[in-house]
Amino acid sequence: MCVSHGSVHPVEDPPTTDGGINDNNDHQLAGLRMKYIQGMPGTKGGLALHFCQFLFSLASLGVMTTTSDFPSVTAFCYLVAATGLQCLWSISLVILDIYAILVMRSLQNNRIVSMFAVGDGIISTLTFAAACASAGITVLIDNDLGDCSQNHCAQFQTATAMAFISWDTF
């Protein structure tokens, strides 16, 4: 039986002209920009998230510092320190996001995004730990001791809730 054998002819891949995206739009070539993700640094979504973080941490800080007896409990002092640090971090990122949006500069650089991720991770861990500690003390005062009449339980609960909400926006 006489059967012809197929032969393979190498074909070169034509160069892409669409910015590095292949014809099937599966992936981008290495060394090009990262994909656009909502909430990334330098975007309006990132600005909104950082601004919400700032507002809720500022509310937690403000409510807790208006009580006269928060310095007597270490967990509440820790909450004030953590939310104060979060306010500074968030407002600096808000300013950076506003600058990037106004000058139309992309902050989608691996080093910058890594710095934001590490900073957000550290700050969110501190805020979560402080909110958990404050929630534990608040539950102790309210439920276990039944001593809310002599303390500022409503303010403690509000400040703790605001800290949890600001942590949740990370």
Backbone as CSV, one residue per row, in Angstrom:
resi,resn,N_x,N_y,N_z,CA_x,CA_y,CA_z,C_x,C_y,C_z
1,MET,0.843,-1.160,0.000,0.000,0.000,0.000,0.892,1.226,0.000
2,CYS,0.587,2.119,-0.856,1.385,3.330,-0.987,0.648,4.478,-0.320
3,VAL,1.199,4.925,0.810,0.574,6.024,1.564,1.558,7.174,1.615
4,SER,1.060,8.323,1.330,1.948,9.484,1.409,2.113,9.901,2.873
5,HIS,3.287,10.337,3.175,3.582,10.780,4.536,3.459,12.291,4.602
6,GLY,2.820,12.723,5.645,2.693,14.170,5.826,4.018,14.768,6.253
7,SER,4.251,15.942,5.836,5.485,16.613,6.236,5.126,17.865,7.033
8,VAL,6.000,18.229,7.930,5.783,19.394,8.775,6.674,20.505,8.263
9,HIS,6.056,21.619,7.986,6.796,22.780,7.533,6.742,23.831,8.639
10,PRO,7.882,24.282,9.130,7.858,25.294,10.195,7.291,26.616,9.684
11,VAL,6.426,27.178,10.480,5.816,28.465,10.142,6.156,29.429,11.264
12,GLU,6.654,30.580,10.902,7.003,31.556,11.921,5.754,32.302,12.360
13,ASP,5.757,32.632,13.640,4.648,33.380,14.216,4.814,34.846,13.839
14,PRO,3.808,35.434,13.197,3.945,36.846,12.827,4.008,37.714,14.088
15,PRO,4.753,38.815,14.021,4.848,39.688,15.194,3.480,40.325,15.491
16,THR,3.231,40.497,16.783,1.952,41.092,17.181,2.067,42.608,17.137
17,THR,0.976,43.231,16.791,0.946,44.695,16.726,-0.070,45.278,17.690
18,ASP,-0.644,44.438,18.511,-1.689,44.909,19.413,-1.190,45.070,20.844
19,GLY,0.067,45.432,21.063,0.590,45.689,22.393,0.997,44.447,23.148
20,GLY,1.223,43.355,22.486,1.715,42.164,23.151,0.652,41.147,23.482
21,ILE,-0.580,41.396,23.127,-1.641,40.433,23.414,-1.778,39.518,22.208
22,ASN,-1.793,38.230,22.432,-1.903,37.263,21.342,-3.287,37.331,20.700
23,ASP,-3.410,36.660,19.556,-4.677,36.699,18.828,-5.831,36.148,19.643
24,ASN,-5.564,35.163,20.490,-6.666,34.584,21.260,-6.886,35.301,22.590
25,ASN,-6.147,36.372,22.881,-6.314,37.205,24.073,-6.255,36.403,25.369
26,ASP,-5.485,35.323,25.406,-5.376,34.504,26.612,-4.508,35.176,27.669
27,HIS,-3.356,35.660,27.284,-2.409,36.158,28.257,-1.549,37.237,27.622
28,GLN,-0.819,37.931,28.491,0.070,38.967,28.006,1.496,38.440,28.051
29,LEU,2.331,39.020,27.240,3.730,38.636,27.243,4.424,39.164,28.492
30,ALA,5.497,38.493,28.866,6.235,38.894,30.059,6.841,40.276,29.866
31,GLY,6.904,41.043,30.950,7.513,42.358,30.900,6.546,43.475,30.573
32,LEU,5.305,43.167,30.323,4.331,44.200,30.034,3.539,44.513,31.290
33,ARG,2.646,45.476,31.200,1.866,45.913,32.352,1.009,44.805,32.930
34,MET,0.744,44.965,34.233,-0.138,44.014,34.897,-1.571,44.237,34.434
35,LYS,-2.390,43.245,34.666,-3.793,43.387,34.325,-4.439,44.415,35.233
36,TYR,-5.470,45.070,34.735,-6.191,46.060,35.512,-7.113,45.341,36.502
37,ILE,-6.940,45.652,37.766,-7.768,45.071,38.818,-8.390,46.221,39.599
38,GLN,-9.669,46.112,39.902,-10.330,47.152,40.672,-9.642,47.336,42.014
39,GLY,-9.416,48.578,42.405,-8.814,48.873,43.692,-7.302,48.932,43.679
40,MET,-6.690,48.801,42.497,-5.228,48.883,42.416,-4.780,50.318,42.692
41,PRO,-3.543,50.488,43.121,-3.032,51.829,43.385,-3.090,52.710,42.147
42,GLY,-3.460,53.958,42.351,-3.509,54.913,41.261,-4.792,54.891,40.461
43,THR,-5.792,54.139,40.899,-7.083,54.092,40.212,-8.154,54.721,41.094
44,LYS,-9.285,55.009,40.499,-10.387,55.587,41.274,-10.914,54.600,42.313
45,GLY,-10.893,53.316,41.980,-11.309,52.302,42.946,-10.372,52.248,44.142
46,GLY,-9.074,52.335,43.885,-8.092,52.363,44.966,-8.243,53.603,45.831
47,LEU,-8.524,54.724,45.182,-8.753,55.966,45.917,-9.967,55.839,46.833
48,ALA,-11.044,55.269,46.319,-12.254,55.107,47.128,-12.016,54.182,48.320
49,LEU,-11.315,53.067,48.096,-11.029,52.144,49.195,-10.140,52.778,50.261
50,HIS,-9.097,53.459,49.845,-8.203,54.084,50.823,-8.901,55.221,51.565
51,PHE,-9.775,55.937,50.871,-10.501,57.013,51.542,-11.479,56.446,52.571
52,CYS,-12.140,55.341,52.246,-13.046,54.690,53.218,-12.259,54.160,54.412
53,GLN,-11.096,53.588,54.161,-10.237,53.150,55.266,-9.912,54.316,56.181
54,PHE,-9.550,55.439,55.568,-9.206,56.623,56.352,-10.392,57.102,57.172
55,LEU,-11.575,57.182,56.564,-12.749,57.693,57.284,-13.139,56.802,58.463
56,PHE,-13.170,55.489,58.251,-13.580,54.598,59.328,-12.528,54.528,60.435
57,SER,-11.267,54.544,60.083,-10.243,54.538,61.132,-10.222,55.863,61.882
58,LEU,-10.486,56.955,61.187,-10.582,58.259,61.850,-11.784,58.300,62.784
59,ALA,-12.907,57.715,62.362,-14.089,57.654,63.225,-13.802,56.823,64.470
60,SER,-13.145,55.689,64.308,-12.787,54.851,65.449,-11.846,55.588,66.392
61,LEU,-10.862,56.239,65.830,-9.912,57.004,66.631,-10.597,58.144,67.371
62,GLY,-11.465,58.860,66.664,-12.165,59.981,67.278,-13.107,59.567,68.396
63,VAL,-13.856,58.509,68.169,-14.802,58.048,69.189,-14.062,57.540,70.422
64,MET,-13.000,56.798,70.214,-12.272,56.231,71.354,-11.566,57.314,72.163
65,THR,-10.999,58.314,71.500,-10.270,59.354,72.237,-11.188,60.340,72.937
66,THR,-12.463,60.362,72.593,-13.383,61.262,73.297,-13.826,60.702,74.641
67,THR,-13.589,59.436,74.893,-13.914,58.871,76.203,-12.780,59.207,77.172
68,SER,-13.127,59.412,78.410,-12.120,59.811,79.393,-11.360,58.633,79.988
69,ASP,-11.926,57.436,79.925,-11.296,56.309,80.600,-10.660,55.285,79.659
70,PHE,-10.435,55.633,78.396,-9.791,54.657,77.506,-8.340,54.394,77.883
71,PRO,-7.573,55.359,78.452,-6.174,55.045,78.775,-6.001,54.009,79.893
72,SER,-7.064,53.709,80.607,-6.935,52.749,81.700,-6.923,51.296,81.220
73,VAL,-7.264,51.063,79.942,-7.301,49.707,79.394,-6.289,49.619,78.255
74,THR,-5.384,48.669,78.350,-4.308,48.524,77.366,-4.842,48.233,75.971
75,ALA,-5.898,47.421,75.876,-6.455,47.083,74.556,-6.998,48.325,73.860
76,PHE,-7.590,49.237,74.617,-8.113,50.462,74.019,-6.975,51.390,73.591
77,CYS,-5.899,51.419,74.359,-4.723,52.197,73.943,-4.124,51.621,72.654
78,TYR,-4.105,50.312,72.569,-3.613,49.637,71.365,-4.500,49.964,70.170
79,LEU,-5.815,50.027,70.394,-6.735,50.381,69.304,-6.478,51.806,68.829
80,VAL,-6.249,52.720,69.762,-5.960,54.105,69.389,-4.663,54.182,68.586
81,ALA,-3.650,53.458,69.015,-2.372,53.465,68.291,-2.521,52.851,66.895
82,ALA,-3.236,51.728,66.813,-3.395,51.051,65.514,-4.223,51.886,64.542
83,THR,-5.316,52.465,65.018,-6.142,53.274,64.115,-5.444,54.582,63.755
84,GLY,-4.640,55.124,64.661,-3.847,56.305,64.320,-2.846,56.001,63.223
85,LEU,-2.179,54.859,63.341,-1.243,54.439,62.300,-1.960,54.163,60.981
86,GLN,-3.143,53.570,61.080,-3.911,53.311,59.856,-4.365,54.605,59.209
87,CYS,-4.722,55.603,60.005,-5.090,56.909,59.438,-3.930,57.500,58.639
88,LEU,-2.741,57.447,59.219,-1.574,57.990,58.518,-1.277,57.232,57.233
89,TRP,-1.337,55.911,57.295,-1.069,55.085,56.109,-2.112,55.352,55.030
90,SER,-3.375,55.356,55.415,-4.452,55.513,54.429,-4.445,56.893,53.798
91,ILE,-4.217,57.937,54.591,-4.231,59.290,54.015,-3.019,59.481,53.097
92,SER,-1.888,58.853,53.411,-0.752,58.957,52.493,-1.045,58.254,51.175
93,LEU,-1.750,57.110,51.227,-2.126,56.430,49.985,-3.204,57.196,49.225
94,VAL,-4.099,57.876,49.946,-5.102,58.718,49.285,-4.410,59.834,48.508
95,ILE,-3.455,60.480,49.142,-2.723,61.567,48.477,-1.968,61.032,47.256
96,LEU,-1.349,59.882,47.401,-0.627,59.281,46.279,-1.576,58.886,45.146
97,ASP,-2.745,58.340,45.489,-3.737,57.993,44.462,-4.254,59.235,43.747
98,ILE,-4.531,60.290,44.494,-5.003,61.541,43.869,-3.944,62.087,42.917
99,TYR,-2.695,62.077,43.350,-1.610,62.546,42.488,-1.528,61.709,41.211
100,ALA,-1.599,60.403,41.356,-1.492,59.522,40.188,-2.654,59.733,39.226
101,ILE,-3.837,59.964,39.760,-5.002,60.195,38.901,-4.895,61.546,38.204
102,LEU,-4.458,62.580,38.929,-4.371,63.913,38.339,-3.317,64.004,37.240
103,VAL,-2.167,63.382,37.439,-1.120,63.449,36.416,-1.198,62.286,35.441
104,MET,-2.227,61.441,35.606,-2.463,60.281,34.740,-1.242,59.376,34.672
105,ARG,-0.690,59.095,35.820,0.469,58.212,35.894,0.041,56.878,36.497
106,SER,0.507,55.827,35.922,0.166,54.496,36.389,1.078,54.088,37.541
107,LEU,0.482,53.557,38.586,1.244,53.033,39.709,1.276,51.509,39.657
108,GLN,1.076,50.946,38.501,1.030,49.494,38.362,2.420,48.948,38.069
109,ASN,3.289,49.180,39.010,4.657,48.702,38.953,4.794,47.600,40.003
110,ASN,5.548,46.555,39.706,5.670,45.436,40.645,6.173,45.875,42.016
111,ARG,7.161,46.734,42.056,7.711,47.179,43.346,6.713,48.018,44.119
112,ILE,6.032,48.917,43.444,5.060,49.774,44.129,3.895,48.945,44.650
113,VAL,3.381,48.061,43.839,2.259,47.220,44.264,2.684,46.306,45.412
114,SER,3.910,45.802,45.370,4.414,44.969,46.464,4.534,45.770,47.750
115,MET,5.008,47.015,47.640,5.112,47.868,48.821,3.734,48.132,49.428
116,PHE,2.752,48.431,48.582,1.393,48.654,49.074,0.837,47.394,49.726
117,ALA,1.094,46.248,49.126,0.569,44.987,49.663,1.182,44.670,51.025
118,VAL,2.479,44.861,51.161,3.133,44.597,52.448,2.657,45.595,53.501
119,GLY,2.599,46.865,53.134,2.121,47.882,54.077,0.679,47.636,54.501
120,ASP,-0.174,47.327,53.538,-1.570,47.030,53.867,-1.682,45.781,54.731
121,GLY,-0.852,44.792,54.466,-0.883,43.571,55.269,-0.493,43.821,56.715
122,ILE,0.543,44.602,56.926,0.982,44.914,58.286,-0.055,45.747,59.021
123,ILE,-0.534,46.795,58.360,-1.517,47.681,58.997,-2.817,46.937,59.261
124,SER,-3.258,46.097,58.327,-4.510,45.377,58.547,-4.390,44.372,59.687
125,THR,-3.226,43.749,59.827,-3.018,42.821,60.939,-3.058,43.557,62.271
126,LEU,-2.406,44.703,62.346,-2.438,45.494,63.571,-3.849,45.959,63.907
127,THR,-4.564,46.439,62.915,-5.928,46.925,63.147,-6.853,45.799,63.564
128,PHE,-6.748,44.659,62.914,-7.599,43.524,63.267,-7.308,43.043,64.689
129,ALA,-6.040,42.951,65.042,-5.685,42.511,66.390,-6.189,43.501,67.445
130,ALA,-6.059,44.791,67.162,-6.532,45.797,68.113,-8.053,45.773,68.237
131,ALA,-8.739,45.599,67.115,-10.205,45.539,67.155,-10.676,44.296,67.908
132,CYS,-10.003,43.174,67.713,-10.368,41.945,68.433,-10.140,42.101,69.933
133,ALA,-9.005,42.686,70.299,-8.723,42.889,71.722,-9.739,43.835,72.349
134,SER,-10.078,44.899,71.639,-11.057,45.852,72.152,-12.445,45.234,72.242
135,ALA,-12.783,44.397,71.277,-14.084,43.717,71.324,-14.149,42.785,72.525
136,GLY,-13.050,42.110,72.822,-13.015,41.227,73.984,-13.213,41.991,75.287
137,ILE,-12.570,43.125,75.424,-12.733,43.938,76.632,-14.140,44.504,76.718
138,THR,-14.681,44.918,75.583,-16.042,45.464,75.567,-17.057,44.407,75.989
139,VAL,-16.891,43.181,75.497,-17.787,42.091,75.893,-17.617,41.785,77.380
140,LEU,-16.390,41.823,77.856,-16.141,41.587,79.280,-16.856,42.624,80.133
141,ILE,-16.734,43.895,79.768,-17.360,44.963,80.553,-18.881,44.868,80.480
142,ASP,-19.410,44.627,79.286,-20.858,44.653,79.091,-21.536,43.380,79.594
143,ASN,-21.145,42.248,79.082,-21.858,41.000,79.378,-21.432,40.348,80.687
144,ASP,-20.121,40.250,80.904,-19.639,39.494,82.050,-19.676,40.286,83.350
145,LEU,-19.262,41.537,83.295,-19.243,42.341,84.513,-20.546,43.108,84.719
146,GLY,-21.283,43.352,83.649,-22.521,44.125,83.739,-22.273,45.523,84.269
147,ASP,-21.179,46.110,83.850,-20.742,47.393,84.408,-20.796,48.517,83.373
148,CYS,-21.731,48.458,82.461,-21.815,49.490,81.423,-22.341,50.820,81.953
149,SER,-23.028,50.797,83.069,-23.575,52.046,83.595,-22.468,53.001,84.030
150,GLN,-21.313,52.462,84.450,-20.210,53.307,84.903,-19.157,53.531,83.811
151,ASN,-19.268,52.846,82.699,-18.293,52.958,81.611,-18.966,53.515,80.360
152,HIS,-18.164,53.756,79.353,-18.653,54.268,78.070,-18.789,53.116,77.078
153,CYS,-19.657,52.163,77.391,-19.769,50.962,76.555,-20.195,51.284,75.125
154,ALA,-21.126,52.212,74.955,-21.594,52.539,73.605,-20.458,53.099,72.759
155,GLN,-19.635,53.965,73.347,-18.503,54.524,72.605,-17.461,53.445,72.311
156,PHE,-17.210,52.560,73.285,-16.245,51.484,73.063,-16.716,50.558,71.943
157,GLN,-17.996,50.232,71.945,-18.541,49.352,70.916,-18.513,50.019,69.547
158,THR,-18.825,51.315,69.512,-18.808,52.052,68.244,-17.386,52.125,67.680
159,ALA,-16.425,52.448,68.537,-15.035,52.541,68.078,-14.526,51.187,67.589
160,THR,-14.909,50.133,68.294,-14.490,48.788,67.879,-15.132,48.406,66.553
161,ALA,-16.398,48.720,66.387,-17.088,48.415,65.125,-16.466,49.189,63.964
162,MET,-16.135,50.448,64.171,-15.498,51.249,63.113,-14.118,50.684,62.757
163,ALA,-13.406,50.181,63.756,-12.100,49.573,63.477,-12.258,48.301,62.650
164,PHE,-13.285,47.509,62.959,-13.527,46.301,62.157,-13.913,46.667,60.722
165,ILE,-14.719,47.699,60.564,-15.126,48.115,59.211,-13.918,48.647,58.439
166,SER,-13.069,49.422,59.104,-11.879,49.932,58.402,-10.934,48.797,58.045
167,TRP,-10.853,47.766,58.885,-10.041,46.600,58.553,-10.647,45.848,57.366
168,ASP,-11.967,45.796,57.298,-12.648,45.055,56.256,-12.466,45.665,54.874
169,THR,-12.147,46.958,54.794,-11.955,47.604,53.491,-10.577,47.317,52.904
170,PHE,-9.713,46.600,53.627,-8.419,46.220,53.073,-8.680,45.225,52.033
